[in-house]
Amino acid sequence: MKDLNEYSAAELDKLLAEEGWHTPLQPVRRQQLKLWQQWVFWGLRIYVVIMCVIVLWAFTSGMHA
């Protein structure tokens, strides 16, 4: 396999055209989540906050022991 600097400009242009890199990407839009998905993500956020509180509590109580 050749390094990038070992290719000529014509070879790179041909490769980019074959792979479709010259065409712009499709626009990305936000996906509306279903209600149960929103609840799952809020549950994960609450879980992460609770776990952070537990870790901080364990760390601080371990330092004072």
C-alpha positions in Angstrom: 0.0 0.0 0.0 1.4 3.4 -1.0 1.5 6.4 1.2 -0.7 9.4 0.2 2.3 11.4 -1.0 3.3 8.6 -3.4 0.1 9.1 -5.5 -0.1 11.7 -8.3 -2.7 14.3 -8.4 -4.5 12.6 -11.3 -4.6 9.3 -9.4 -6.0 11.0 -6.3 -8.7 12.8 -8.4 -9.6 9.5 -10.1 -9.9 7.8 -6.7 -12.0 10.6 -5.2 -14.3 10.6 -8.2 -14.7 6.8 -8.0 -15.5 6.9 -4.3 -17.9 9.8 -4.6 -16.0 12.2 -2.4 -16.7 15.1 -4.8 -20.4 15.0 -4.2 -21.7 16.9 -1.2 -23.1 14.9 1.8 -26.8 14.7 2.5 -28.0 17.2 5.1 -28.2 15.9 8.7 -31.4 16.6 10.6 -32.3 16.0 14.2 -34.4 12.8 14.7 -37.5 13.2 16.8 -37.3 10.5 19.5 -40.4 8.5 20.6 -41.7 9.1 24.1 -40.3 5.9 25.5 -36.9 6.7 24.0 -36.9 10.1 25.7 -37.8 8.4 29.0 -34.9 6.0 28.6 -32.4 8.8 27.9 -33.7 10.8 31.0 -33.4 7.6 33.0 -29.8 7.2 31.9 -29.0 10.8 32.8 -30.5 10.3 36.3 -28.5 7.1 36.6 -25.2 8.8 35.7 -25.9 11.6 38.2 -26.7 9.1 41.0 -23.5 7.1 40.2 -21.4 10.3 40.2 -22.8 11.2 43.6 -22.1 7.7 45.0 -18.5 7.8 43.7 -17.9 11.2 45.2 -19.4 10.1 48.5 -17.3 7.0 48.5 -14.2 9.0 47.6 -14.7 11.6 50.3 -15.6 9.1 53.0 -12.5 7.1 52.1 -10.3 10.1 52.4 -11.6 10.8 55.9 -11.2 7.2 57.1 
